[in-house]
Amino acid sequence: MTRTVLVHPDAQVLAEATAARLLTRLIDLQSGHSPVHLGLTGGTVGIATLAAIGRSPVRHAVDWTGVHLWWGDERFLPDGDPDRNETQAREALIGPLGDALPAANVHPMPALDPGAGIATPEDAAAAYAAELKGLAADGAELPVLDVLMFGMGPDGHVASLFPGHPGVGVSGVTTTAVHDSPKPPPLRVSLTFDAIHTAREVWVVAAGAEKAGAVASALAPGTPASTTPAAHATGAEATLWLVDAAAIAEVAAG
Ligand SMILES: O=C(O)[C@H](O)[C@@H](O)[C@H](O)[C@H](O)COP(=O)(O)O
């Protein structure tokens, strides 16, 4: 597994450059296999990246009928709630793609919907784990995403796996329910590290001085996931850290 760190001048350039990188990566991947499975993230840089894709003329070079969208985590809220990562991704990217992206290619984590049997984040996690099984190789349990994107919090969380919280240590399943999230809202659903580690490529995007400590911790050798979950956000084939100068400052300072 290779790890690469790429530094950008600021958050806006980071989002635009990550969008360009992701678009060309999708095109390259599609020259080898289809469909391609992409895992999306919430957060300001993650959504800004999706919006940059949604504005980019290069988006027309991707055969979106061969791209499936999944999520690394979700806020457990009713469908359409503006705080849901899915809602923000629909506004930023899925809407602008229009009919080019088939509705069946979009796989959101289930929303709060007691009438549909999704009354708890545990219900949503179980339903998503069942859907993800369809991505597993024959007979295997674990799904394989081609590219799985994460933002990172100032505490070093990725997805909804927070330092000192039980989700970091969950194994044997691909999804977990999250309660008492330090980042609102309190109820969430997240992929586990079992699912994260089977992704071929993991991309972590981070911008801003408030992330510098967590980036330095995550990139330092031997950092445990319990203190900095982002340190263990690694792909089976490649891990890419896409940061701005402010977020890498403590690493650069040595
Ligand atoms: O549901 C969420 O909130 C995100 O998935 C979360 O993991 C986010 O990516 C980080 O908290 C970074 O968010 P910012 O880029 O806004 O700091």
PDBQT file of the ligand as one rigid body, heavy atoms in Angstrom, charges set to zero:
ROOT
HETATM    1  O1  LIG A 301     -20.687  13.620   8.355  1.00  0.00    +0.000 OA
HETATM    2  C1  LIG A 301     -19.680  14.308   8.496  1.00  0.00    +0.000 C 
HETATM    3  O2  LIG A 301     -19.628  15.293   9.230  1.00  0.00    +0.000 OA
HETATM    4  C2  LIG A 301     -18.438  14.004   7.705  1.00  0.00    +0.000 C 
HETATM    5  O3  LIG A 301     -18.469  12.841   7.052  1.00  0.00    +0.000 OA
HETATM    6  C3  LIG A 301     -17.214  14.173   8.562  1.00  0.00    +0.000 C 
HETATM    7  O4  LIG A 301     -16.428  13.010   8.662  1.00  0.00    +0.000 OA
HETATM    8  C4  LIG A 301     -16.436  15.293   7.915  1.00  0.00    +0.000 C 
HETATM    9  O5  LIG A 301     -15.874  14.844   6.684  1.00  0.00    +0.000 OA
HETATM   10  C5  LIG A 301     -15.336  15.792   8.813  1.00  0.00    +0.000 C 
HETATM   11  O6  LIG A 301     -15.921  16.156  10.053  1.00  0.00    +0.000 OA
HETATM   12  C6  LIG A 301     -14.642  16.998   8.191  1.00  0.00    +0.000 C 
HETATM   13  O7  LIG A 301     -15.580  18.024   8.045  1.00  0.00    +0.000 OA
HETATM   14  P1  LIG A 301     -15.058  19.513   7.659  1.00  0.00    +0.000 P 
HETATM   15  O8  LIG A 301     -14.354  19.360   6.326  1.00  0.00    +0.000 OA
HETATM   16  O9  LIG A 301     -16.325  20.332   7.570  1.00  0.00    +0.000 OA
HETATM   17  O10 LIG A 301     -14.143  19.955   8.746  1.00  0.00    +0.000 OA
ENDROOT
TORSDOF 0
